[in-house]
Amino acid sequence: MNRAIKFKLKNGKIVTIRRLRPDDYDAFVKYMKEFVNGAGAKWTWQYPGRPLPPKERAEKDWTSNNSLFIAAFDGNKMIGMANIMKRMPDHPYSGRTATSGTSILEKYTSNGLGTKFKQIVGKWASENNVHKLQTEVRHKNTRSLGNLLKQGYEIVGILHDTAFIDGEWHHEYILEKILEK
């Protein structure tokens, strides 16, 4: 993704989606602090107090040729982000596999942003010689699971008892999408 795009959410609000830049670190920190205290965080590996990557590491990931980190902004406020990273880009056998993830502030979910993020990530994957996309989603995160299935991902496995949330164990589905058959 080389340029910012305007995207109209289902609720009519227009947001800007663009690649994260090194000078976005402060907006990223504010976003994560809000996200981890929201209801959607329990469906991810984020939690209140979790250390964030140091600025130098984040900047390195955001500018790598082997990854894409994008965010949606409502004005100057980051409201969601998605990423894709090649797992082992230099490995001769499995260097064409990438993992992806998405998080969105609760107020902005169910407005088409997750679908748009997955489309952008998929386009980047196709343009960057990725053969297979992988991700994981908690089994009770039906919103994200439905979006992934709609985008062509398939459930290929399950990891049992990966997180203890609200007094019960949660499983994670392993999903993948093959880009070229």
C-alpha positions, -999 to +999 in steps of 0.1 A: +000+000+000+018+031-012-008+058-006-036+067+018-071+059+009-104+073+022-129+046+033-166+051+041-178+030+070-212+016+069-223+042+095-213+069+070-181+081+087-151+085+064-118+073+077-083+073+063-064+040+059-027+042+053+006+025+061+020+032+096+050+055+096+077+059+123+061+092+134+028+073+142+043+057+173+026+081+198-008+075+181-001+038+182+005+039+220-027+059+225-046+034+204-033+004+222-041+019+256-077+024+245-079-009+227-067-031+256-093-016+279-121-023+255-143-054+252-126-066+220-092-070+236-101-103+253-104-118+218-067-109+211-034-114+229-035-078+241-043-070+277-040-040+300-004-034+310+011-056+283+044-040+273+043-024+238+072-029+214+099-003+218+097+025+193+127+013+174+113-022+170+079-009+159+095+014+134+116-015+120+085-037+116+065-009+101+091-001+074+102-037+066+098-050+030+086-083+045+056-068+063+027-043+060+013-025+090-017-003+082-040+017+104-073+035+100-076+071+113-106+091+123-090+125+120-058+121+139-071+093+161-060+057+152-091+035+154-079+002+140-049-016+126-040-046+106-008-063+097+008-090+077+043-104+082+061-130+062+070-157+088+104-167+076+111-147+044+145-161+038+136-198+044+139-218+012+109-240+019+084-220+039+094-184+031+061-177+013+039-180+043+026-149+062+006-143+093-019-115+097-039-098+125-065-071+129-077-050+158-104-023+158-118-001+186-152-015+196-170+018+186-158+012+150-165-025+146-192-040+123-188-011+099-168-029+071-134-018+083-123-054+091-133-065+056-114-036+040-083-044+061-084-080+049-087-069+013-057-046+016-036-073+033-046-099+007-036-075-021-002-069-005+003-107+000-005-113-037+019-086-048+047-098-024+049-135-035+029-149-005+014-183-011-004-189+022-019-166+048-023-179+084-041-165+114-058-176+146-090-165+162-107-174+195-136-196+190-161-172+206-150-143+185-178-149+160-175-115+144-139-120+134-144-156+125-173-148+102-153-120+085-123-144+079-145-171+065-162-145+042-128-135+030-119-171+019-101-184+049-107-220+060-105-235+095-077-260+094-073-268+131-080-259+167-058-251+196-075-261+228-075-241+261-053-213+249-068-186+272-088-185+304-113-157+300-144-149+322-140-181+342-137-205+312-112-219+288-112-206+252-100-224+221-085-209+190-092-218+155-063-220+131-072-205+097-054-203+065-060-190+030-041-203+000-037-174-025-026-195-055-038-229-064 
